[in-house]
Amino acid sequence: MTLVSIITPSYNQARFIETTLRSVLDQEGVDLEYIVIDGGSTDGSAEIIKKFGDRLAYWVSEPDKGQTDAINKGFNRAHGDIIAYLNSDDTYEPGALAEVVRFFKQHPEVGLVYGDANFIDADGKIIGRFPAAQTDYRRLRQGYVHVPQQAAFFRTSLWKQVGPLDPSFYFAMDYDLWVRLAALAPVVYYPRLWANFRLYGDSKTIASDDRCWPEMLRVHYRNGGSWFSVIVAKYWIRKIVAPFIRYRRSKMFK
């Protein structure tokens, strides 16, 4: 049976962590290895995680160097054939992991598969849909990402070739990873609802979005990208409209 390893990095997410844990542990029809790396939370998260300890392959609550470090620590302990990470405020849809396994078995050439993800608010209400779409190495290099991290899964054999995640990235470590994986094997969008992406006022995506595009440009230039390219143009457009985006979000998540 194909083993699936899921890593959840967490820090002070007592409000959401149990919902996340249950969404993973309640997956049916899959051989699961679930690893939780908590960064020494002080809000009761560790006590919640401990309740599920007998169902986890490994968990720890200790200071770390942030989300990227926690994910790398989890990946280093993983033994699965398929691997992914799910943040401690996001969730999987029932049956998602079994569908992922079936897809990889039917498409041995694919290195990364991703499905659809809903946007949900702090109360779990659906407020939109992530704009997932097919991409590839060339389009990723131009900033055409459209990969919901919450619904993305990849082969461990490829991770061993491209890992670890770059700890210097705060926001774009997953974009950097998709680019490196896509350079080695096909990435495929499979339009099935697999996950839920939580957005709320204090979430990382809302609070620190302005750090994303500069980090993506670092990946672009590191790989020999030109100053005169689509992704650079997108960065400047985003920078110009950023005040409007922040205003809209302030209204949505006040």
RAKAMO-V970566 format. One record per pair of residues at least 4 apart in sequence whose C-alpha atoms are under 7 Angstrom apart, sorted by sequence separation. I is the first residue (numbers start at 1). J is the second residue. D is the distance in Angstrom with one decimal. If there is no record, write none. Layout:
i->I j->J d->D
i->I j->J d->D
//
This chain:
i->13 j->17 d->5.6
i->16 j->20 d->6.5
i->17 j->21 d->6.1
i->18 j->22 d->6.1
i->19 j->23 d->6.2
i->20 j->24 d->6.6
i->21 j->25 d->6.1
i->22 j->26 d->5.6
i->23 j->27 d->6.8
i->41 j->45 d->6.0
i->44 j->48 d->6.6
i->45 j->49 d->6.2
i->46 j->50 d->6.0
i->47 j->51 d->6.6
i->49 j->53 d->6.5
i->52 j->56 d->6.6
i->65 j->69 d->5.5
i->66 j->70 d->6.2
i->67 j->71 d->6.2
i->68 j->72 d->6.2
i->69 j->73 d->6.2
i->70 j->74 d->6.3
i->71 j->75 d->6.1
i->72 j->76 d->6.1
i->73 j->77 d->6.7
i->74 j->78 d->6.4
i->86 j->90 d->6.4
i->92 j->96 d->6.6
i->95 j->99 d->6.5
i->96 j->100 d->6.3
i->97 j->101 d->6.3
i->98 j->102 d->6.3
i->99 j->103 d->6.1
i->100 j->104 d->6.3
i->101 j->105 d->6.3
i->102 j->106 d->6.2
i->103 j->107 d->6.1
i->104 j->108 d->5.8
i->120 j->124 d->5.2
i->121 j->125 d->5.4
i->135 j->139 d->5.9
i->136 j->140 d->5.9
i->137 j->141 d->6.2
i->138 j->142 d->6.7
i->139 j->143 d->6.6
i->140 j->144 d->4.9
i->148 j->152 d->6.4
i->155 j->159 d->6.6
i->156 j->160 d->6.2
i->157 j->161 d->6.9
i->158 j->162 d->6.5
i->159 j->163 d->5.3
i->169 j->173 d->5.4
i->172 j->176 d->6.2
i->173 j->177 d->6.2
i->174 j->178 d->6.1
i->175 j->179 d->6.3
i->176 j->180 d->6.4
i->177 j->181 d->6.1
i->178 j->182 d->5.9
i->179 j->183 d->6.3
i->181 j->185 d->6.4
i->182 j->186 d->5.9
i->199 j->203 d->6.1
i->202 j->206 d->6.7
i->203 j->207 d->6.0
i->204 j->208 d->5.6
i->205 j->209 d->5.3
i->211 j->215 d->6.5
i->212 j->216 d->6.3
i->213 j->217 d->6.2
i->214 j->218 d->6.5
i->215 j->219 d->6.7
i->216 j->220 d->6.3
i->217 j->221 d->6.1
i->218 j->222 d->5.9
i->219 j->223 d->6.3
i->220 j->224 d->6.7
i->221 j->225 d->4.6
i->228 j->232 d->6.8
i->229 j->233 d->6.5
i->230 j->234 d->6.2
i->231 j->235 d->6.2
i->232 j->236 d->6.5
i->233 j->237 d->6.3
i->234 j->238 d->6.0
i->235 j->239 d->6.1
i->236 j->240 d->6.2
i->237 j->241 d->6.3
i->238 j->242 d->5.8
i->241 j->245 d->6.4
i->242 j->246 d->6.1
i->243 j->247 d->6.1
i->244 j->248 d->6.3
i->245 j->249 d->6.2
i->246 j->250 d->6.1
i->247 j->251 d->6.5
i->248 j->252 d->6.3
i->249 j->253 d->5.9
i->250 j->254 d->5.4
i->41 j->46 d->6.6
i->64 j->69 d->6.6
i->120 j->125 d->5.1
i->121 j->126 d->6.6
i->135 j->140 d->6.4
i->139 j->144 d->5.2
i->140 j->145 d->5.3
i->182 j->187 d->6.0
i->201 j->206 d->6.2
i->202 j->207 d->5.8
i->220 j->225 d->5.0
i->221 j->226 d->6.9
i->227 j->232 d->6.4
i->64 j->70 d->6.6
i->104 j->110 d->7.0
i->120 j->126 d->4.3
i->121 j->127 d->6.6
i->200 j->206 d->6.9
i->201 j->207 d->6.8
i->119 j->126 d->5.8
i->120 j->127 d->5.3
i->166 j->173 d->6.3
i->199 j->206 d->7.0
i->118 j->126 d->6.4
i->119 j->127 d->5.5
i->165 j->173 d->6.2
i->119 j->128 d->4.9
i->135 j->144 d->6.7
i->118 j->128 d->5.9
i->119 j->129 d->5.3
i->135 j->145 d->6.6
i->118 j->129 d->4.4
i->119 j->130 d->6.3
i->117 j->129 d->6.1
i->118 j->130 d->5.9
i->165 j->177 d->6.8
i->117 j->130 d->5.5
i->133 j->146 d->5.4
i->116 j->130 d->6.8
i->132 j->146 d->4.6
i->46 j->61 d->6.3
i->131 j->146 d->6.1
i->132 j->147 d->5.7
i->116 j->132 d->6.1
i->132 j->148 d->6.5
i->130 j->148 d->6.8
i->162 j->180 d->6.3
i->162 j->181 d->7.0
i->41 j->61 d->7.0
i->35 j->56 d->6.1
i->40 j->61 d->4.7
i->34 j->56 d->5.3
i->35 j->57 d->5.7
i->36 j->58 d->6.5
i->37 j->59 d->5.7
i->38 j->60 d->5.9
i->39 j->61 d->5.6
i->40 j->62 d->4.1
i->213 j->235 d->6.1
i->34 j->57 d->5.4
i->35 j->58 d->4.9
i->36 j->59 d->4.7
i->37 j->60 d->5.4
i->38 j->61 d->4.5
i->39 j->62 d->5.0
i->40 j->63 d->4.7
i->158 j->181 d->6.8
i->33 j->57 d->5.6
i->35 j->59 d->5.7
i->36 j->60 d->6.7
i->37 j->61 d->6.4
i->38 j->62 d->6.4
i->39 j->63 d->4.6
i->39 j->64 d->5.3
i->4 j->31 d->6.2
i->5 j->32 d->6.1
i->6 j->33 d->6.3
i->7 j->34 d->6.1
i->8 j->35 d->6.4
i->9 j->36 d->6.0
i->10 j->37 d->6.2
i->11 j->38 d->5.6
i->3 j->31 d->4.9
i->4 j->32 d->5.1
i->5 j->33 d->4.6
i->6 j->34 d->5.0
i->7 j->35 d->4.8
i->8 j->36 d->4.8
i->9 j->37 d->4.9
i->10 j->38 d->4.6
i->11 j->39 d->5.2
i->2 j->31 d->6.3
i->3 j->32 d->5.8
i->4 j->33 d->6.0
i->5 j->34 d->5.8
i->6 j->35 d->6.2
i->7 j->36 d->5.7
i->8 j->37 d->6.2
i->9 j->38 d->5.8
i->10 j->39 d->6.3
i->11 j->40 d->6.8
i->12 j->41 d->4.8
i->14 j->43 d->6.2
i->1 j->31 d->6.6
i->3 j->33 d->6.9
i->11 j->41 d->5.2
i->12 j->42 d->6.4
i->14 j->44 d->5.9
i->18 j->48 d->6.7
i->12 j->43 d->5.5
i->14 j->45 d->4.5
i->117 j->148 d->6.5
i->13 j->45 d->6.2
i->116 j->148 d->7.0
i->12 j->45 d->6.1
i->37 j->70 d->5.8
i->114 j->147 d->6.6
i->117 j->151 d->6.3
i->116 j->151 d->6.3
i->115 j->151 d->5.3
i->37 j->74 d->6.4
i->114 j->151 d->5.3
i->115 j->152 d->6.7
i->114 j->152 d->4.1
i->141 j->179 d->6.9
i->35 j->74 d->6.2
i->113 j->152 d->5.8
i->114 j->153 d->6.2
i->140 j->179 d->6.3
i->113 j->153 d->5.5
i->171 j->211 d->6.5
i->172 j->212 d->5.7
i->112 j->153 d->5.7
i->113 j->154 d->6.4
i->171 j->212 d->5.3
i->112 j->154 d->4.3
i->137 j->179 d->6.1
i->111 j->154 d->5.6
i->112 j->155 d->6.8
i->151 j->194 d->5.6
i->172 j->215 d->5.8
i->176 j->219 d->6.3
i->111 j->155 d->5.7
i->151 j->195 d->5.3
i->172 j->216 d->6.0
i->137 j->182 d->5.0
i->150 j->195 d->5.8
i->136 j->182 d->6.4
i->137 j->183 d->5.9
i->150 j->196 d->7.0
i->169 j->215 d->6.8
i->111 j->158 d->7.0
i->150 j->197 d->6.5
i->136 j->187 d->6.1
i->201 j->253 d->5.1
i->200 j->253 d->5.8
i->201 j->254 d->6.7
i->134 j->188 d->6.4
i->134 j->189 d->5.1
i->133 j->189 d->6.3
i->9 j->67 d->6.1
i->9 j->70 d->5.5
i->9 j->71 d->5.9
i->7 j->71 d->6.7
i->86 j->150 d->5.7
i->7 j->74 d->5.7
i->27 j->94 d->5.9
i->28 j->95 d->6.3
i->30 j->97 d->6.6
i->7 j->75 d->6.9
i->20 j->88 d->5.8
i->23 j->91 d->5.6
i->24 j->92 d->6.4
i->27 j->95 d->5.9
i->30 j->98 d->5.5
i->84 j->152 d->6.7
i->20 j->89 d->6.2
i->23 j->92 d->5.4
i->29 j->98 d->5.8
i->84 j->153 d->5.0
i->20 j->90 d->5.9
i->23 j->93 d->6.9
i->27 j->97 d->6.7
i->83 j->153 d->5.9
i->84 j->154 d->6.6
i->17 j->88 d->5.2
i->20 j->91 d->5.0
i->82 j->153 d->6.8
i->83 j->154 d->5.6
i->16 j->88 d->6.6
i->17 j->89 d->6.1
i->82 j->154 d->5.7
i->83 j->155 d->6.1
i->5 j->78 d->6.0
i->16 j->89 d->5.1
i->82 j->155 d->4.6
i->83 j->156 d->5.8
i->5 j->79 d->6.8
i->81 j->155 d->6.0
i->82 j->156 d->5.4
i->111 j->185 d->5.1
i->112 j->186 d->6.8
i->113 j->187 d->5.8
i->114 j->188 d->6.5
i->115 j->189 d->5.8
i->5 j->80 d->4.8
i->13 j->88 d->6.5
i->81 j->156 d->5.4
i->110 j->185 d->6.1
i->111 j->186 d->5.7
i->112 j->187 d->4.7
i->113 j->188 d->4.9
i->114 j->189 d->5.1
i->115 j->190 d->4.9
i->116 j->191 d->5.9
i->4 j->80 d->4.9
i->13 j->89 d->7.0
i->80 j->156 d->6.8
i->110 j->186 d->5.0
i->111 j->187 d->6.0
i->112 j->188 d->6.4
i->113 j->189 d->5.9
i->114 j->190 d->6.0
i->115 j->191 d->5.2
i->116 j->192 d->5.6
i->117 j->193 d->5.8
i->120 j->196 d->6.4
i->122 j->198 d->6.6
i->3 j->80 d->4.6
i->4 j->81 d->6.1
i->5 j->82 d->6.2
i->6 j->83 d->5.9
i->7 j->84 d->6.4
i->8 j->85 d->5.6
i->10 j->87 d->6.8
i->109 j->186 d->7.0
i->110 j->187 d->6.1
i->113 j->190 d->6.8
i->115 j->192 d->5.2
i->116 j->193 d->4.5
i->117 j->194 d->6.1
i->118 j->195 d->6.6
i->119 j->196 d->5.9
i->120 j->197 d->5.9
i->121 j->198 d->5.5
i->122 j->199 d->6.8
i->3 j->81 d->5.5
i->4 j->82 d->4.8
i->5 j->83 d->4.8
i->6 j->84 d->5.1
i->7 j->85 d->4.5
i->8 j->86 d->5.1
i->9 j->87 d->5.8
i->10 j->88 d->5.3
i->110 j->188 d->7.0
i->115 j->193 d->6.0
i->116 j->194 d->5.8
i->117 j->195 d->4.7
i->118 j->196 d->4.7
i->119 j->197 d->4.8
i->120 j->198 d->4.7
i->121 j->199 d->5.2
i->122 j->200 d->5.7
i->2 j->81 d->6.3
i->3 j->82 d->6.6
i->4 j->83 d->5.9
i->5 j->84 d->6.6
i->6 j->85 d->5.3
i->7 j->86 d->6.3
i->8 j->87 d->5.3
i->9 j->88 d->6.4
i->115 j->194 d->5.9
i->116 j->195 d->6.7
i->117 j->196 d->5.0
i->118 j->197 d->5.9
i->119 j->198 d->5.8
i->120 j->199 d->6.1
i->121 j->200 d->5.8
i->141 j->220 d->6.3
i->6 j->86 d->7.0
i->8 j->88 d->6.0
i->117 j->197 d->6.3
i->119 j->199 d->6.6
i->142 j->230 d->5.5
i->143 j->231 d->5.0
i->142 j->231 d->4.6
i->72 j->164 d->6.1
i->72 j->165 d->6.4
i->68 j->165 d->6.6
i->69 j->167 d->6.2
i->96 j->194 d->5.0
i->68 j->167 d->5.6
i->93 j->194 d->5.1
i->92 j->194 d->5.8
i->93 j->195 d->5.2
i->92 j->195 d->4.2
i->91 j->195 d->5.6
i->92 j->196 d->6.2
i->91 j->196 d->5.2
i->90 j->196 d->5.7
i->90 j->197 d->5.2
i->90 j->198 d->5.5
i->89 j->198 d->6.2
//
